[in-house]
Amino acid sequence: MFGLPYELQCLVMGYLNNKELYPLNRDTKVLYLSNVVWKPRLCTRFGALETDNCFKEYCWRLQLEKHQLGYKRQWTLGCVGRVTPPTKPFWMPAVI
């Protein structure tokens, strides 16, 4: 796979599941974090979003989803207490 052009490697990574998708070396790590790979995953999971870094946005949305589920569970059990909402960090745009 390392002999293939970057465009074909991105297409191959686009067809892999999230659990099967992992970087093998430094070059594939750059492709792994690219918007080409994560933009379709972000759109199918959370809807159409405009962002500069789709991987970080995907991770942020997963964290927010987990926080909301935990809050709903605490609310149902009646033990909410003091909850601080998560703040969205600033991140740099993706390379590719």
N, C-alpha and C positions, 0 to 999 in steps of 0.2 A: 504494500500500500504506500510505502514511502517514495516509490518511484513515480507515482501518479501526480499530476498537477494539483494545485491547491483547490481548484474548482471541483474536480472530481472527488477529492477527499471530503470536501464539504457536503457534496451530494450523498456520499456514502454515510457520513455522520448524521445526515438528516433522516435517514431511514432507520437508524438504531433507536432502541428504547432508551429511556433515561438511565436505567440501571446498567445497560450494556455500554453506555457512552462514557469513556474515560480517556484521558490523554496518555499517550504512550511515551512521548518525548517532548522536547521544548517546541518543536515545530507544530506538532499536533495539539499542544496545549493552546497555542495561539488560535488555531482553527476551532478548537473545542469551545473557546470563549467568544467566538465571533457571533455577530448578529445573524449571519446566514443560517447558522445551526439553531439558534435559540428563538428567533423571531416567530417561526411557525408554531413552536411549542408554547410560547407565551400567548399567541393569539388563540390557539385552540383551548388552552386551559382557562385563561382569564379574560378573553375577548380582545378586541383590537385596541392596542395601546400605542401611543407615540412615545418612544424613549430612545436614548442614545446607546444604552448598554442593556441589551435584552437579557443577558445572563444574570446580571445583578438585580434587574427588575424582577425576574422569575424567582430568584432566591428571596427577595424582599416580599413578594406576594405570598410565597409559601410561609414565611415567618408571620406575616400578618394574618393569614388564614389560620395558622396554629394558635395565635394569640386570641383571635375571635372565638375559636372553638373552646379554648380554655375558659374564657370569660363567660360564655354561654353555660358551660358546665358548672362553673362556680355560682352563677346566678340561679340555676336550677336547684342546686343544693343549698342555697341560702347563705353562702359564705364568701361574699364578694370581697369585702374589705377594701383596702386602698389599692387601686390598680392604676399604674401609670401607662398611658398609651405608648406604643412604640413610635419612634420618630424615624422618618425616612432619611437615610444618610445621603450625602452627595458623593457621586462617583464619576470617574472620568469616562468619556465615551470609549466604546470598544475600538480595537485596532482595525478590524476588518468589518 
